[in-house]
Amino acid sequence: MINLKEIRKSCGLNQQELAERLGITQQQYSRYETNTNKISLDMFLKILDICNYKITLQKNDETEKK
């Protein structure tokens, strides 16, 4: 599971600084970190971009045999 707080800390920003870069309030950003509000995919991708954080998605090729 991806932790927004860990991502934010990895790029050396506090909540206020990251919120300013995202164009939202610190309170709104805090709600994302605490899972009080659901984050949109667009906002999540902006956070990853700001923090230069890369994720890799892998397809699971296992299939059930019947």
N, C-alpha and C positions, 0 to 999 in steps of 0.2 A: 504494500500500500504506500502511496506517495504522501509525504507529510509536507504541507505548505510551509510550516514553521522551519523545518530543516532546509527546504529550498531557499527560503528568504535569508536564513542565517548563513547559508553557503555563499551567498553573494555579498555578505557584509552589510546588509541594510536592516534598519529597524522598521517596524510596521508603518510609521509615519512616512518615512522616506519612500518605501515601496508604494504606499497608497498614493502619494503625490505623483509618482511616475505613472501610475495607472489611471490617474484622474478621478480618484474616489477618496472618500474620507478614511481616516485611520479606523474609525469605528466599523465602517463597512468591511474593510480588509480584515479586521479582527474577527468579525463574524464568519468569514470564510475559514480562517485558521481554526476556530473553535467548532466548526461545522454547524453553527447556528443557522446560517444561510447557505444554500447550495450555490456553488460557483458555476458559472457558465463555462462551456468549453473555450469560448473566445477569451474570456478573462484568464482562465488557466493557462492558455497558450501564451498570452501576453506576459504573465509572470515568468514562465519558462524562458521566454525570449529575453526579458530584462535581466534575468539571473544567469543567462547563457547556460541554461541547464538542458541537457539533452536526455531524452528517453528513447528507448528502442522497444518497439513492439514486435513480438514474435508470434507467428502463427503456430498453433499446436497441431502438428500433423498426425497425431494419434487418432486412429479411427476404431470404433468398436467392431469387434468381429462377432458375428452371430452364428 
